[in-house]
Amino acid sequence: MRELKAKIMEALVSTLPITVIVYVMSLTPLFDFSTAELITFTVGAVMLVLGIGMFSLGADLAMTPMGTHVGSGLSRQRKLGLLLTVCFVLGMLITVAEPDLQVLANQVSAVMNGTLLIYTVGLGVGAFLVVAILKIVFKKSLGTILMLFYMLLFALALLLAVNGNLPLLPMAFDSGGVTTGPITVPFIMALGVGISSVLGDRRNKENSFGLVALCSVGPIMAVLVLGIFSSNNLTYEVPNYDVNPDILGTYLHTLGHTAKEVIIALGLIVVFFLICQFAFLKLPAKRLKRIAVGVIFTYIGLVIFLTGVNVGFMPIGYKLGASIAAFDERFLIVFGLFVGVLTVLAEPAIHVLNKQVEEVTGGLISKKSMMMGLCIGVGASIALSMIRIVYDFNLVYYVIPGYFISLALSLFVPPVYTAIAFDSGGVASGPMTSGFILPLALGACVTLQGSEAVLRDGFGVVALVAMTPLITIQLLGFRAIVADKIAEHRAMKRILDEDDQRIINFM
């Protein structure tokens, strides 16, 4: 209970800023929130705090240990075929049931079949999880692999444009962002840590990360291929974001629906873990009980969190975007920067990533510096998204230079920073981004450019949220290198000066 109380207090501090800003906005003449909307948002904010607190505790007790045990247990079998097959199936199962992906599939169902999109993304994640494992096994550089696949990815984007389906490009990149959600991230990251601990080498820190990065590339590539072979007659209908006056009924209905989705997602992971337990893990009963308690906390926390986001935050986000866009375009850009920083604080998987980074790097990369880098990156990405909506230009003008800079930086920073940066991009684009920021962008886009431009301009915000941390985190690494070089130079100069002084005194 002490741990739970501490987690809830952390969640309260994280979600309080974005909640306060909505209340402050509601007091201005710019926004005309109804009583039902404010009550719905308030209930959602309370659910967010409870949900993040319980999920964080559950991730510590269950998801991270499960991934670590499975990764190390599979690696000790010394059977590469078994390791790759299990990881492929695991990647598919977790992705198909990921709640974030379900949210995106529902929002794009007017453009393509949602079920087809989900299973296409699942195949992409499974295939690239295998690539990530092979990287660890054969000790290959993450930067080299990312350069190879991103060049292939941009070639597919060119084919998509030739086919006349370029408006699908933002949705394809968004698919890579939402895939790495609150269920997938803790398990996959811990899986990498477990495998790396058994195959440990001098680059163990680098190998502990990178799985999320590669699992974010797979869905983008898979959806691009799907878009190349799909029809180019695309129309989009904006979902209904109106608040239902029956607040209790809406919350209960969404709670039940979310509970079913999350139990499928967690159920697949638990069943998979139990198979591994009986086959080769053989963990003691005491540890299994602790993991079981963690699974319960994870389940309850995710259900509460996702319900609060979907019911309480999505309608408010859409109305905020529409109202601010109608008021002042420049204020929309500034607001995007500000709310992007606040959104990072409320992402549950961010806290899991920051803690794991600090532990694996032995404090070399602190939680504070990680959070600062992510806040700057995500804030900038939301502001850039609003600029794109205001001036109506294609996502490729951001994506190509952004990934070029990211991949170029990977040549100058330690590999561990590159791995962490690309993992951070996938983790930053979590449920708060798809549940609050995406509706905010859609509302602004409908107001400024019309509903026909939503597919082209409204989507892509998740993709930018996933891209900008790649630059900011690697810049942290570049700064660390420069600081070390300067400190080394000063130390050497001081030693030489002292030696010269001794020689002079001797003379």
C-alpha positions in Angstrom: 0.0 0.0 0.0 2.9 2.3 0.7 4.2 1.7 -2.8 0.8 2.3 -4.3 0.4 5.5 -2.4 3.7 6.7 -3.7 2.8 5.8 -7.3 -0.5 7.6 -7.0 1.2 10.8 -5.7 3.6 10.6 -8.6 0.7 10.3 -11.0 -1.1 13.2 -9.4 2.0 15.4 -9.9 2.2 14.2 -13.5 -1.4 14.8 -14.5 -2.1 18.0 -12.5 -0.6 20.5 -15.0 -2.6 19.4 -18.0 -5.8 19.2 -15.8 -5.2 22.7 -14.4 -4.7 24.2 -17.8 -8.0 22.8 -19.0 -9.8 24.3 -16.0 -8.0 27.7 -16.5 -9.1 27.6 -20.2 -12.7 26.9 -19.2 -12.8 30.2 -17.3 -11.9 32.3 -20.3 -14.5 33.5 -22.8 -12.7 31.6 -25.5 -14.1 28.3 -24.4 -17.7 27.4 -23.7 -17.5 24.1 -21.9 -20.8 22.8 -20.7 -21.4 21.4 -17.1 -21.5 17.9 -18.5 -18.2 18.3 -20.3 -16.4 19.7 -17.2 -17.9 16.9 -15.0 -16.8 14.3 -17.5 -13.3 15.7 -17.7 -13.0 15.9 -13.9 -14.0 12.2 -13.6 -11.5 11.4 -16.3 -8.7 13.3 -14.6 -9.3 11.4 -11.3 -9.4 8.1 -13.2 -6.1 9.1 -14.9 -4.4 9.6 -11.6 -5.6 6.2 -10.2 -4.9 4.4 -13.4 -1.4 5.6 -13.9 -0.5 4.9 -10.2 -1.9 1.3 -10.3 -0.4 0.6 -13.7 3.1 1.9 -12.7 3.0 -0.4 -9.6 1.8 -3.3 -11.7 4.6 -2.8 -14.3 7.2 -2.9 -11.5 5.7 -6.0 -10.0 4.7 -8.0 -13.1 5.3 -6.8 -16.6 9.0 -6.0 -16.3 9.9 -9.2 -14.3 7.9 -11.3 -16.8 9.7 -9.9 -19.8 13.1 -10.3 -18.1 12.5 -13.9 -17.1 11.1 -14.9 -20.5 14.0 -13.2 -22.3 16.7 -14.8 -20.1 14.9 -18.1 -20.0 14.6 -18.4 -23.8 18.2 -17.4 -24.3 19.5 -20.1 -21.9 17.8 -22.7 -24.1 20.5 -21.9 -26.7 18.0 -22.7 -29.5 17.9 -19.7 -32.0 14.9 -21.1 -33.9 12.8 -21.4 -30.8 13.8 -17.9 -29.6 12.9 -16.3 -32.9 9.6 -18.2 -33.4 8.4 -17.4 -29.9 9.3 -13.7 -30.3 7.5 -13.5 -33.6 4.3 -15.0 -32.2 4.7 -12.9 -29.0 5.1 -9.7 -31.0 2.0 -10.4 -33.1 -0.2 -11.4 -30.1 0.6 -8.4 -28.0 0.2 -6.0 -30.9 -3.1 -7.3 -32.0 -4.5 -6.7 -28.5 -2.8 -3.4 -27.9 -5.5 -0.8 -26.8 -3.7 2.1 -28.4 -3.8 0.4 -31.8 -7.5 -0.4 -31.3 -8.1 3.4 -30.8 -6.3 4.3 -34.0 -8.1 1.5 -35.9 -11.5 2.8 -34.8 -10.5 6.4 -35.9 -9.4 5.3 -39.4 -12.1 2.7 -40.0 -13.7 5.1 -42.5 -10.6 4.9 -44.7 -9.7 1.2 -44.4 -10.8 -2.0 -42.7 -9.8 -1.7 -39.0 -9.2 -5.4 -38.5 -7.0 -5.6 -41.6 -5.0 -2.7 -40.3 -4.5 -4.3 -36.8 -3.3 -7.6 -38.2 -1.0 -5.9 -40.7 0.6 -3.9 -37.9 0.8 -7.1 -35.9 2.8 -8.9 -38.6 5.1 -5.9 -38.9 5.8 -5.9 -35.1 6.4 -9.7 -35.0 8.8 -9.6 -38.0 10.8 -6.7 -36.6 11.0 -8.2 -33.1 12.8 -11.1 -34.8 15.1 -8.5 -36.4 15.7 -7.0 -33.0 16.6 -10.3 -31.5 19.0 -11.2 -34.3 20.7 -7.8 -33.7 21.4 -8.9 -30.1 22.4 -12.4 -31.0 24.8 -11.4 -33.8 25.9 -8.2 -32.0 25.1 -5.8 -34.8 25.0 -2.1 -34.6 21.5 -0.6 -34.1 22.4 2.5 -36.1 23.4 0.5 -39.2 20.2 -1.5 -39.1 18.0 1.5 -38.6 19.7 3.3 -41.6 19.1 0.3 -43.8 15.4 0.0 -42.9 14.6 3.7 -42.9 16.1 3.9 -46.4 13.8 1.1 -47.4 10.9 2.8 -45.6 11.4 6.0 -47.6 11.5 4.0 -50.8 8.1 2.5 -50.0 6.8 6.0 -49.2 7.9 7.1 -52.7 6.0 4.1 -54.2 3.0 5.1 -52.1 3.1 8.6 -53.6 3.4 7.1 -57.2 0.3 5.0 -56.5 -1.6 8.2 -55.5 -2.1 7.2 -51.8 0.3 9.8 -50.3 -2.4 10.9 -47.8 -2.0 7.5 -46.2 1.6 8.4 -45.2 0.7 10.2 -41.9 -1.5 7.3 -40.9 1.3 4.8 -41.6 3.8 6.7 -39.5 1.1 7.1 -36.7 0.8 3.3 -36.7 4.4 2.9 -35.7 3.8 5.3 -32.8 0.7 3.8 -31.3 1.9 0.2 -31.6 4.3 0.6 -28.7 1.7 1.3 -26.0 1.4 0.8 -22.3 1.2 -3.0 -22.4 3.8 -3.6 -25.1 6.6 -1.4 -23.9 7.3 -2.8 -20.4 7.2 -6.4 -21.6 9.3 -5.9 -24.8 11.9 -3.7 -23.1 12.3 -6.2 -20.3 12.5 -9.0 -22.9 15.5 -7.2 -24.4 17.1 -6.8 -21.0 16.7 -10.5 -20.3 18.1 -11.7 -23.6 21.0 -9.2 -23.4 21.8 -10.3 -19.8 22.4 -13.9 -21.0 24.2 -13.0 -24.2 26.0 -10.2 -22.4 29.0 -8.7 -24.0 30.8 -5.4 -23.8 27.9 -3.6 -25.5 25.4 -5.0 -23.0 23.9 -1.5 -22.3 23.2 -0.9 -26.0 21.6 -4.3 -26.4 19.3 -3.7 -23.5 17.5 -1.2 -25.7 16.5 -1.0 -29.3 13.7 -3.6 -29.4 11.0 -0.9 -29.1 12.8 1.2 -31.8 12.7 -1.7 -34.4 9.2 -2.7 -33.4 8.1 0.8 -34.3 9.6 0.5 -37.8 7.8 -2.7 -38.7 4.2 -1.3 -38.5 5.1 1.8 -40.7 6.6 -0.5 -43.4 3.7 -2.9 -43.2 1.0 -0.2 -43.5 3.0 1.5 -46.4 2.9 -1.8 -48.3 -0.8 -2.2 -47.5 -1.4 1.4 -48.8 0.5 0.7 -52.1 -1.9 -2.1 -53.0 -5.1 -0.4 -51.7 -7.5 1.8 -53.5 -6.6 5.5 -53.9 -10.2 6.7 -53.5 -9.9 7.8 -49.9 -12.5 9.7 -47.9 -12.5 10.4 -44.1 -15.3 11.0 -41.6 -14.4 12.7 -38.3 -15.6 10.6 -35.3 -18.3 12.0 -33.0 -16.6 13.7 -30.0 -19.7 15.1 -28.4 -20.1 14.5 -24.7 -23.1 12.3 -23.8 -25.2 14.0 -21.1 -25.6 10.5 -19.5 -22.2 10.7 -17.9 -22.5 7.6 -15.7 -23.9 5.5 -18.5 -21.1 6.5 -20.9 -18.4 5.7 -18.3 -19.9 2.4 -17.4 -20.3 1.4 -21.1 -16.7 2.4 -21.9 -15.4 0.7 -18.8 -16.9 -2.6 -19.8 -15.7 -2.3 -23.3 -12.2 -1.4 -22.2 -12.1 -4.1 -19.6 -12.7 -6.7 -22.4 -9.9 -5.2 -24.6 -7.4 -5.1 -21.8 -8.1 -8.6 -20.5 -7.5 -10.0 -24.0 -4.2 -8.1 -24.2 -3.0 -9.1 -20.7 -4.5 -12.6 -21.1 -2.3 -13.3 -24.1 0.8 -12.2 -22.3 -0.1 -14.2 -19.1 -0.9 -17.4 -21.1 2.4 -17.0 -23.0 4.3 -16.5 -19.7 2.6 -19.5 -18.1 3.6 -21.7 -21.0 7.2 -20.5 -20.6 6.9 -21.1 -16.9 5.9 -24.7 -17.3 8.3 -25.4 -20.2 11.6 -24.0 -18.8 11.4 -21.1 -16.4 10.3 -23.0 -13.2 10.1 -19.9 -11.0 9.3 -20.4 -7.3 5.7 -19.9 -6.1 6.5 -16.8 -4.1 7.8 -15.0 -7.2 4.7 -16.1 -9.2 2.4 -14.7 -6.5 4.1 -11.4 -6.7 3.8 -11.4 -10.4 0.1 -12.3 -10.2 -0.5 -9.4 -7.9 1.3 -7.1 -10.3 -0.9 -8.4 -13.2 -4.0 -7.5 -11.3 -2.7 -4.0 -10.6 -1.7 -3.6 -14.2 -5.1 -4.7 -15.4 -7.1 -2.5 -13.1 -4.8 0.5 -13.7 -5.0 0.2 -17.5 -8.8 -0.2 -17.6 -9.2 2.9 -15.4 -6.6 4.9 -17.3 -7.9 4.2 -20.8 -11.5 4.7 -19.8 -10.6 8.1 -18.3 -8.7 9.1 -21.5 -11.3 7.9 -24.0 -14.4 9.4 -22.2 -12.9 12.4 -20.3 -10.0 13.7 -22.4 -10.8 13.0 -26.1 -13.9 15.2 -26.4 -12.2 18.0 -24.5 -9.1 17.7 -26.7 -11.1 18.0 -29.8 -13.1 21.0 -28.6 -9.9 22.7 -27.4 -8.3 22.3 -30.8 -11.3 23.6 -32.7 -11.8 26.6 -30.3 -8.2 27.7 -30.3 -7.9 27.4 -34.1 -10.9 29.5 -34.6 -9.5 32.1 -32.2 -5.9 32.6 -33.2 -3.6 30.4 -35.4 -0.4 31.6 -33.6 -1.8 30.8 -30.2 -2.6 27.3 -31.5 1.1 26.8 -32.2 2.2 28.1 -28.8 -0.5 26.0 -27.0 0.7 22.9 -28.9 4.2 23.4 -27.6 3.0 23.9 -24.0 0.5 21.0 -23.9 3.0 18.7 -25.6 5.4 19.2 -22.6 2.6 18.5 -20.2 1.4 15.4 -22.0 4.8 13.7 -21.6 4.4 13.9 -17.9 1.1 11.9 -18.0 2.3 9.0 -20.3 2.5 5.9 -18.0 5.1 4.1 -20.1 7.5 7.1 -20.0 8.0 6.5 -16.3 8.8 2.8 -16.9 11.3 3.7 -19.6 13.0 6.4 -17.5 13.5 4.1 -14.5 14.8 1.3 -16.7 17.3 3.6 -18.5 18.6 4.9 -15.2 19.0 1.4 -13.8 20.7 -0.1 -16.9 23.1 2.8 -17.4 24.0 2.9 -13.7 22.8 6.5 -13.3 24.8 7.7 -16.3 21.5 8.8 -17.9 19.3 10.1 -15.1 15.5 10.1 -15.0 15.5 13.9 -14.8 17.6 14.4 -18.0 15.6 11.8 -19.9 12.3 13.5 -18.9 13.7 16.9 -19.9 14.8 15.7 -23.3 11.4 14.0 -23.9 9.5 17.1 -22.8 11.4 19.3 -25.2 11.1 16.8 -28.0 7.4 16.2 -27.7 6.6 19.8 -27.1 8.4 20.8 -30.3 6.7 18.0 -32.2 3.2 19.2 -31.2 4.1 22.7 -32.2 5.4 21.5 -35.6 2.2 19.6 -36.1 0.1 22.7 -35.5 2.3 24.6 -38.0 1.6 21.9 -40.6 -2.1 22.2 -39.9 -2.1 26.0 -40.2 -0.1 26.1 -43.4 -1.3 22.8 -45.0 1.8 21.0 -46.2 2.8 17.4 -46.4 4.3 15.4 -43.5 7.3 14.4 -45.7 8.8 17.9 -45.2 9.3 17.0 -41.5 9.9 13.3 -41.7 12.7 13.1 -44.2 14.9 15.9 -42.6 14.0 14.7 -39.1 15.1 11.1 -39.6 18.1 12.2 -41.6 19.3 14.3 -38.6 18.4 11.4 -36.2 20.4 8.8 -38.2 23.3 11.3 -38.8 23.5 11.9 -35.0 23.8 8.1 -34.5 27.2 8.3 -36.1 28.6 10.7 -33.5 27.1 9.5 -30.2 27.6 6.3 -28.2 25.4 3.5 -29.4 23.5 3.3 -26.1 22.2 6.8 -26.7 20.9 5.9 -30.1 19.2 2.8 -28.8 17.6 4.7 -25.9 16.5 7.6 -28.2 14.7 5.4 -30.7 13.0 3.5 -27.9 12.0 6.8 -26.4 10.3 7.8 -29.6 8.0 4.8 -29.5 7.3 5.1 -25.8 6.5 8.9 -26.0 3.6 8.3 -28.4 1.3 6.6 -25.9 -2.4 6.7 -25.0 -2.3 10.4 -23.9 -1.0 11.3 -27.4 -3.7 9.2 -29.3 -6.4 10.1 -26.7 -5.8 13.8 -26.2 -3.3 15.3 -28.7 -4.7 13.5 -31.8 -8.3 14.8 -31.2 -6.8 18.2 -30.5 -5.1 18.2 -33.9 -8.3 16.8 -35.6 -10.3 19.6 -34.1 -7.9 22.3 -35.3 -7.6 20.7 -38.7 -11.4 20.6 -39.2 -11.7 24.2 -38.2 -8.9 25.5 -40.4 -8.8 23.2 -43.4 -12.1 21.3 -43.4 -12.8 17.6 -42.8 -11.5 16.6 -46.2 -8.0 17.6 -45.1 -8.0 15.5 -41.9 -6.4 12.5 -43.4 -3.6 14.6 -44.9 -3.0 17.2 -42.2 -4.7 16.0 -39.0 -2.9 12.7 -38.8 0.8 12.6 -38.4 1.0 14.2 -35.0 1.7 10.8 -33.4 4.5 10.2 -35.9 6.1 13.5 -35.0 5.8 12.8 -31.3 7.7 9.5 -32.0 10.4 11.3 -34.1 11.5 14.4 -32.2 12.8 12.6 -29.1 15.2 10.8 -31.4 17.0 14.1 -31.9 16.8 15.5 -28.4 18.0 12.3 -26.6 20.9 11.9 -29.0 21.8 15.5 -28.5 22.0 14.7 -24.8 24.6 12.1 -25.7 26.4 14.5 -28.0 26.6 17.0 -25.1 27.9 14.4 -22.8 30.7 13.5 -25.2 31.7 17.2 -25.6 31.6 17.7 -21.8 33.8 14.7 -21.3 36.3 15.9 -23.9 36.4 19.4 -22.4 36.8 18.0 -18.8 39.6 15.7 -20.1 41.4 18.6 -21.8 41.2 20.8 -18.7 42.5 18.0 -16.5 45.4 17.4 -18.9 46.2 21.1 -19.1 46.2 21.3 -15.3 48.5 18.4 -14.9 50.9 19.9 -17.5 50.8 23.2 -15.8 51.7 21.6 -12.5 54.5 19.7 -14.0 55.9 22.9 -15.6 55.7 24.6 -12.2 57.6 21.8 -10.6 60.4 22.0 -13.2 60.6 25.8 -12.7 60.9 25.4 -8.9 63.5 22.7 -9.3 65.6 25.0 -11.5 
